[in-house]
Amino acid sequence: MITILIAGMVAGADPSATYIRNFMQCLHDVDSDARSQKLAPEAFDAFARQHCASVEAPYKASVLTEDVSHGMSHKAAVSDAASVIDSYYSERRDGYQAFYKRNQTASEDTPASPPKVTPPPTPAAAPK
């Protein structure tokens, strides 16, 4: 039994694993891009869905196929696949919103530049 599992793993990865990996990598890249561009949190969903559409479709199809193969009706599988995809987007959006709020609060709390203070002359530096 173990030999069969090892042989299966060596023979090749499950295509659905590749699809989820690609989708998750895209979401990670989008999150990084949004942070570097200081994207408003309200625009994150549209930004992410636009950039990840090409890898979302194959992943969604693999979830749909897997659900149907496990006995789920097609209608329920379509709904489940959409729910799974939406949950990944909302999880990333929530993380981005938290990051954005932390950085907004930190930038508001930090003064633009500290005031320049001239140190008082030391006794050794004062002329006699």
N, C-alpha and C positions, 0 to 999 in steps of 0.2 A: 504494500500500500504506500509506504513512504517513498519507495523507488518510483512509483507512478507519479506522485506529487512532484518529486525532484525533477523527473524527466519532463513533466509538463511545464515546470518553471524554466528549465533550460531551453526547451523548444521555442519558447516565445512568450512574451507578456500578453495578457489579456488586452485586446484593443480598447475596451472600455476604460482600463487603467490609464492608457495613453491619453484618452480623451479627457478624463478628469484631471490628469496631470497638466495637460495643455491649458485647460480652462482655469485651473488654479494658478498657474504661472501667469496667465494673462491678467487675472484679477490682482495678483501681486504687482505686476508691472504697472497696471493702471493706478493702483494705490500710490506707488512711488512717483509716477508722473504727476498725479494730482497734488501730491505733497510738494514737489519741486515747483509746480506752477501756482501753488497756493490757491487752488480751485475752491470756489465757494461750495460748501456742503450740499446746497440745493441742486447743484449741477452735477454732482458725483454720479448719480444713477444713469443719467443720459450719456455722460462721458464714458462710463464703464461699459454700458450696453453697446455703444457705438464701436468701441475699440475691441470688444471681445465677441462680437457677433459671429465672426468666422470660426471661432473655436467653440462657441456656445452651441451652435447647431449640431455638430457631430456628437457632442456630449449629451445633449438633450435627446437625440435619436437613440443613443445607446441606453439611456435610462428608460426610454419608452420601450425599446426592444426587450430589455431585461424584465421590465414589469409585465409585459404581455407574455413572455416565456414562462413566467412564474404564475400564470393563471389570472392576471388582472384583466379586466375588460379594456378595450382600446380607449374608450372615453375616460375611464378612471386613470389609465396609464398616462394619457395626455395631461390630465389635471395634475397628477403626481409629478411628472417631469417638470412642468411649469413651476410647481411649488418648490421643488428641489432647487431649480435654477434661481428662483426669486430669493430663496433663503440664503444662498451664497452671496448674491448681490447685496441683500440687506445687511448681512453680517459684515461685509467689507465697508459698506456705507456707514454703519454704526461705528466701526473702528476709526474710519476717517473723520467722522464728525467729532469723536472724542479727541483725536489728535489735533484737529483744527481748533477746538475750544480750548484745549490746554495751551496751545501756542498763542492764541489770541489773548488769553488771560495773562500768560507770561510776558507778552510784549507790552501789555497795558500796565503791568506792575513794575516793569523795569524802566527806570528813567532813561531818556534818550542818551544823555551823557552825564557822567558825574561832574559836579561843579569843580572847577579848578581852585585849589587852595594853595596859596603861597606859604611855605613854612616860615615861621618866625626866625630871625637870625639867631644863630647860636653864639654864645659868649666868645668862643674862639674866633668866630668870623667877624665880630664887631671890632672896629678900629679903636685903638687906645689912645 
